[in-house]
């Protein structure tokens, strides 16, 4: 098995993310499984940012623990990340930029001094070229073949040709050579492990998924970590035939999306918790007016502005309760880009089938980090049906007709004889208001009850139409993790770490957070020896949902709300504690 | 909903279809309310243009006037407070073959929804926005609105309003609206004409109608307006002259101009949004089937 992690750190504006992405992409091109972790701050220049590409011949689900190579563009990076370097690892830096006293070189690590600035000067006066030299050095130490890294580097310039690309290629070769000489030992090159893999962020997977699902309209207001959904679709707008509207605020964004859906296209909006808070009223309108809608809620650390560039799973309560009154909704919680792609396809199907808002719960950790996906894992639906399919029935048309499953035939503007008024007020089957002169009158009191029942009945349908919880791992595991969303990744990696220590553990996975599949969850939980809840928030919001829905309190809990994603090792430590302590 | 992937031609094209008229719901406005004139004017305008009722969408927010879509036999969207315009924009972009009219009151459009008002105009979305401006909150029983005049005593301002009112006409001119008009519920014929021309206008058409509230606004009454209104065209106003339009927009007091303040031609948002060049979005192909090469960039 090959497993290697390369970390690049410096200040914002240093080009860290692009160096890191080239490393991650190179691993993916060799057919390795990759997790690319992009850690940044809410500044455009300065501060401390880092990117790590972790690759393995086995599946990797998180940033993992520690790394093999650190390329430090400034002394802070060496200081912060030095201790993470594993035994036999390397610390790459340019002694012209800063010096590290010998006693500060991490134990077990080798310092590799690479004159990145001097190499850059051989080609140009632009110091940014130093990154190519550092990239070459780090790549050699990580076992990446020079031609692989140079291919990814050249491709990162797109169609641009000429001396800029040549300088980069030259500088990377020079850095590669210097590292080879300085390493003190031959680092074997990683052999291709299979066909090249796709490297995508969760948001890219969601954006591709939306287009593949037939979404024709996205309205969004910029907000980290949801913005890159808009960026991908905007960049590909004409190619994929999706209108992308940057709205004046999130109120407009969701209302535009609702209007477009009413007008006859599959539509979506995406935001983070702050923007979602503004969308709440309109979300209820989509529920009341029975309009299909997909909303991506990519969580970040709250409350309020919180830590805008850091992750958290703190908006579950908000997503569950968003909106006055009650209306049906579903919340899907993928954990990995490939799951995000599939959940997006499913969200559009569910929204249309059940004519109600479907929430896609993501977070910064899933939305903005990279992971590999096998090309075959992403297939595009062959037929995305037209929405103009309602059979006209003229004067008898009832937009909100009572039906067995609560879903009524929906006409679209432009269809003759099927006009109706979509109302946010309570209404009758025809769509006529019962909020003004009829409300409180006995006949219409009963009508209100029927209409509420009709809408809420869709929850039963949604429960049946969404993926139930399942057990990953053996039924007789010593310990079963309970988690949701992106945290599943680190838990999966922790399970592997535990297995290496001869502990058999399993995961109770809940791809659908709501409607909660209580009976299925309880059945699986009942068979577990010990249960440990892992989620990235303060109060254990998923645990609370489980209690509310089943009366079952997951006995052991691991919460994290420092803005950082879970590291497999901290989950392992907690799990060992639970295993040793006893108690169910 | 499963079905054929081929988007059928709009049902009924080429046949005689019902034009816009009254719906089977009777207005619930107070007797004498200015909004009766507005719904009549909207109906007249659409009838005159012979647009079949199924190709019209009337979108509104919340408030007395926002009930309007229920009283017309077209498609309607009775949304939430202040959001008529973004909903209407979404409808328009989903299917720009439709005639989209947004309606609502002064609280809805110039208070809670004022941000959308400005942005819809700068985009020059091709829709018609008809506001029923009664300078008061009616449905919530009489609080000050963004267009209530200085000093007006209301339930929320018992000693009188102490803020300057919004001037919707001036705001529209400043925001880049390409058709700016004011109507008055005391003159349905003029109002219908203004709305009709607004609908045929290519771009954002704003028609602010002074539509008196007979219950909660005892100052800006029908009579109050009748004593003050004069018609811009009769006064020789040139609606292509933005400076003249600005100057007329400032008139409010003894004399209140009605009619067309300003009109100009500019590309609409729909003209400039390249994806819409292939026809109404709702009738374009959807999905990525056969386009697997799009994944190459992730390799």
Interface residues (C-beta under 8 A of the other chain):
Chain A: X28 X29 X196 X197 X198 X199 X200 X204 X208 X211 X212 X213 X214 X215 X216 X217 X219 X236 X237 X238 X239 X240 X241 X242 X243 X245 X247 X248 X249 X251 X252 X253 X255 X256 X257 X258 X259 X260 X261 X262 X263 X264 X265 X266 X267 X281 X282 X285 X289 X352 X353 X373 X375 X378 X380 X381 X382 X383 X384 X385 X386 X387 X388 X389 X390 X392 X410 X412 X413 X414 X415 X416 X417 X418 X419 X420 X421 X422 X423 X424 X425 X432 X433 X436 X437
Chain B: X1 X2 X3 X4 X5 X6 X7 X8 X10 X11 X12 X17 X25 X28 X52 X53 X54 X55 X57 X59 X62 X67 X69 X70 X73 X74 X75 X76 X77 X78 X79 X80 X82 X83 X85 X86 X87 X88 X89 X90 X91 X92 X93 X94 X95 X97 X98 X115 X116 X118 X119 X273 X274 X275 X276 X278 X281 X282 X283 X284 X285 X286 X287 X288 X289 X290 X291 X292 X294 X295 X298 X299
